[in-house]
C-alpha cells in the first residue's frame, strides 16, 4: 500500500504548465539552492495571468550580518520577479528552516497551511535535495492533518475537517482574502484532500474511527490558542520587514488587494517610497470595503 510520502512524491513530480516550470527553474542558483517549489492559486487553476508563487529552498541561510539575523527570525526573504508576461512572488528560506516549520516545530502556521495544498517541484539540485523537499512537504501534510483533527468537528467528513483548518488559519493570519477563500482552496481538490486525511492521520499518530464519517480522538492533539494569538502579529512583522527588503512591495501589495477585494489602490511615488507610512490609510480603506 502506498504511503503518504510516496503519494506526495508523485504529486510533487507531476509537471505544471511548461511556462510556469521554466520560470521557476530559471530562478535557481545551483551553487546555493536545493529546490524550487511551485504552489498556490495559479497552480490550482492554471491561470498564469495571476501571481505565480515559488518557494526557493536554499542549502544555507541567504544573508549574513544584521540582515541575516533578521532573516533567521522573520523568514522568508521575499522578492518579485517578471519573465515576459509572467509575474512571480518568490519566498526564499533555508530548506532546514522550511522542514522545521513543516514539522510544526515553530509557532508559524504558514508553511504547513500552504504545503498541505497541491505543490510541484520545478527544480532540484540533485536527488538528495529532491528527497529532502519531498520529506518536508509530507511533514507539512502530517502537521496540518493534526491541526485539522483539533480544529474540526467531533465527527464529520474529510472536507469538514480541512475547511475548519483553513478557516482557522486564514483567520489567524493577516490576509486580504475573505474567509470564503478556504472553499476555493478545497473546491477543485476535494477528492485529493479526502484521500490524504486518513493516510496522514495514520502516519501522524492520530487515533480515529471511520464508519462513514471520520471521528478522531482529541487526546494528544496540538493546541491552537498560542499560534492563533501570535499569527497576526507575526504576519504584520513580516509585512513590515518586507517593506524594507522586498523591492516593489507597494506594487505587489496593491495588485494583491485589488485582485482579491476589487479595491484599487493607487501606487503613488510616496507610497512606493514609504509603504509602512502608507499602510494605515490603505488598511482603513480596505476595512471600509470588507463585509462582516
N, C-alpha and C positions, 0 to 999 in steps of 0.2 A: 504494500500500500504506500502511495507517495506521501511523504511528509510535507510539513509546511515549508521547509527550506527549499525542497525540490519544486514545489508549486510556485514559490516566489522567484526562484532562479529562472524558471521557464517564462514567467511573466516579464521579468526584467530583461530577458534576452529577446523578447518579441520586438520587431522593428517598428519604430514610429514612422511618421512621414519622412521621406528621404531628406527633404529640405530642413526639417527640424533636427534630424540626426546629424546632418552635415554641419549645421550651425553649432550645435552643442560640441561636436568633436573639434571644431575649429578653435574653441576656447581653451583647449587643453594645452598645458605645458608639460611635456614628457619628463622634464627634469624635476618637476615639483609636484605634479598631480598624481593621484592614484586612480580616480574615476570621476566621470561626469554623469550625473543623474538628471533625467528629464521627468517632470511631473506637472500636475496642475490642470487647469481648465482647457488649455489648448490641446493637451494630450487626450483628455476625455472626449472632446468634441471634434477634434481635427481642424478647427477653425484657426488658422495661423494668422488671422488678422489681429488677434489679441496679443497679449504679452506672454511670451514663452517664459517658462520658469525652469532654471537649471540650478543644480547644486554641484559645485566644484569641490570635491573632497581631496584635500592635499595630504601629502605624506608627513608634513610637519607644519607648525604654525606659519602663517603667511607673513606676518610683520615682526619687526624687532623693536626694542626700545619702548617708549611710552605707548605708541600706537599698538605694539604687540601686546602690552599688558592690558589695554582696553579690549583688544580683540579676544583675549583669553576669558574675560569676564562677560563681555557683551557681544558674543559671536551671533551671527556670522558677519563677515565683511560683505557688503552689497555693492554691486555695480550694474550699470546699464549699458547694453550693447546693441548695435544695429548691424544687420547684414542685408543689404538690399532693402526689401520691403518688410523684412522680419525685425521684430524688436524683442529683446530678452532682458529679464532681470536675473542676475546671477548671484547666488549666495555662496560664499567661499568659507570653508572651515576645515580643520584637520579631520581626517577620517576617524581618528581615535575619539575626538570630541563628539562627532556625529554618532558613533556607536554607543558611547556612554549615555548620550541623551536618548537614543533609541531604546536603550535597555531600561529607561526610567530611573537612571541614577542621578538625575539632576531635577531641579524644580521646573524646568522648561517643559511645556506641553507641545511646542510647535513641531518638533521632529516626528514624534510618533503619531501625531494627529495627521500630518501631511503624508507620511510614508506608509500608513496603513492603506492609503489610496493608491490607485494604479501608478506605476512609475516604470521607467526604462533606463537601462544603462546604455548611453550613446557612445561612451568611450571608456576604456580601461587600460591602464599602463601595461598590465600583464594578467595572467590567470590568477595569480595570488591576490592581486588588488581586486579583481572582479569577485573572487570568493569572499573577501572581506566585506565588500559592499553588499553582496547578497546576504551575508550573515547579519549585517547591521539592519537591513530592511526587514528581514524576517523577525529580528528582535523588536522592531517598531510595531509590527503586526501583533506580536505576543503582548507587548506592553499595552497597546491600545485595546486589545481584547479584554484585558483585566479591568481596565477603567470602564469599558462598556458594560461589563458584568456589574460593576459597582454603581454605575450611573443609571442603568436600565431598570425595568420593572421587575417584580418578583418572578413573573412568568411572562413570556412573550415570544414573538418571532425574532429571528436574527435582525431583521430590519428595525424592530423596536429598540433593540439594544444599541445598534450602530447610530440610529438617529438621536437617541438620548445622549450618546457620547459626543457626537458632532455639535449638537445644540449647546451642551455644557462648555465645550472647549471654545466654540465661537463666542459664547457669552463671556468667557474668562479672558479672552484676548481683546486687544484694541483693534477692531477690524471695521472697515466701512461696509462690508457686506451685511445684508439682512439675515435674520435667523433662518429664513427660507432657503439660504444657501445650502444648508445641510441636506435638504431634499434634492437639490440639484446634484450634489455630490453622489448621493445614493442612486438616483434615478437610473442612469444607463448601466450601472454596475451592481444592481440589487442581487443578481444571481451569484456574482463573484463574492460579494460580502457574505451572503448566506452560506456559501461553501466554506469560506475561510474561518468563520467564527467557531464552530465546534472543533475544527482542526487546531486553531490557535489556543482555545481553552484547554484542550488535551495537553498540548506542549507547555502551556504556561502554568499548569497545575491547578486550574480552576475546576472544582468538583461541580458537575451539573447533571441533571436528568433531562432526557429528551423523549417525551411522548407527545408527538405533535408539536407542542410548544417547548421552548427551552426554559429550564428552571435552574439557574446557578445558585450555589450556596454562597452566602455572604461572608462566611468566615475566611479570614486571611486576605480579603480583597484590599486594594490600596485605598487610602483616604484622599478626599478631593479638596478639602477646605483650604489647605495651605497653598496649593497650586492655583486654586480659584482666586484667593486673596492677592497673590503676587502676580497673576497673569497680566493684568492691565499695567501695573507699574513697570514690569519687566519689558513689556512691549513698547511702552512710552519711552523708556530709557533707550531702547534700541532705535526708535524713531529719532530721538534727539541725537544719538551718536551718528546715525545715517545722515543727518542734516549736515554734519561736518565732513563725513567720509564718503558719501555717495554722490558722485558727480551726476548732475541732472535730477537730484532728488525732488525738486519742486515740480519739474515737468512730469516726472513719473507719478508723483502723488496726484497731480491734477488729472492725469489720464485715468488713473485707477478710480478716483472718486467719481468722475463723470461716467465711466463705463458701468460702475455698479450702482450708482444712485441717480444718474441723469442730471446731476448738478454740475454745471460748467464753471470751472474756476479759472479765471484769467491769470496766467503766469506773467506777472509784471516783472520788469527788471529788479524792482525792490524785493519782491517775493523770491526771485531767483537767488538774490544775494543774501537774504535774511529769512530762510524758511522757518526758523524757530519763532522769530518775532511775528511772522505772518500766520503761524499755525492757529493761535486762539481765534482770530477772525474767521478763518476757514472752518474751524470746528463749530463755531457758533452758527455759521450759515448752514452747515451740514445738520446740526441738531434741529434747526428750524424746519428742515425739509423731511427729516426722518419721521416715519409714522410710529405710533406707540405699538 
